[in-house]
């Protein structure tokens, strides 16, 4: 078997593909929706329509697949399209298990569309192998879903241990690897069957496209075929220009993720010692309950995402978020700009996220300026609370 380059080299060179028609080092953009058929063999296999197969996808899918160590990758129009395609494979009466603190978009889809579809859903507070084993319904549990570190509280899940329990019951193991990225974690190596990404986040890294991807493990090529049918039937395809942008963004993936991880570690350490902060949630901190598992699963850093709970409750948290200057108030994450968000407010009234929690996606700005900006916002909020001003 040919040994692949180091992930840093793989991402930077985009597998080193060269356009065979022009010798160009940058991928060509092919916007055509239709492809000419051979008049003598009209029923032959091959490209017919871009919803079935667009050549602009090939290199982008190949790079993501190689980074994850998969048997195949499919691009989707969004991360939600990739995630829901996994669950849309299921039949009424099938059972799925997820953590309580899972991406709110998936939780909303399952609670509305999934249950209407006939799926049985179990959300577990403690996402341990023992808890999952107890929740499995023999012959019915089809998917055990993970998100590690989980957004926005950054709970760390033991992928290998949970995969062992799920596979023993004949369940599929799916994992959202958007936050960790394949630079830090390759879930397939730990037992996952399918890995999904919101390509809008770290993979692209520049906040200028919506995309999704799904990668299947070696030996599970049947899943790839199923997902390709789902993508085709529901029309969840990515535009050729977006596929090109995603490929371009991934060339700096390793550099960005490692720089953002290092900055997040420094910011978390600053926050952990601040009097106005009640708790810091970041798996890189030794105080984090999942730190030891994170050290086993994450290589080269602990990610660019962290959250902290503000002493003084929800009002104080919102006051801090409103007083930053360098840091922006915005949704989403994984871009070059640092953004802060009162996450529970975005998730709605049924959100399990603490109301005093602020989520930060650390970008590529100077870390001392980020610390200074957040420090002044915390101090201002503290003075406001003490004086009632």
FENQUISUL-V96966 format. One record per helix or strand of 3 or more residues. SS is the DSSP state (helix for helix, strand for strand). FROM is the first residue (numbers start at 0). TO is the last residue. Records with the same first field share a line. If there is no record, write none. Layout:
SS->FROM-TO + FROM-TO
//
This chain:
helix->6-15 + 54-67 + 78-87 + 103-116 + 128-134 + 158-167 + 180-183 + 186-189 + 220-233 + 239-249 + 252-271 + 290-296 + 312-321 + 342-346 + 366-386
strand->71-75 + 94-98 + 119-123 + 140-146 + 171-175 + 193-197 + 211-215 + 276-280 + 304-309 + 338-340 + 356-360
//
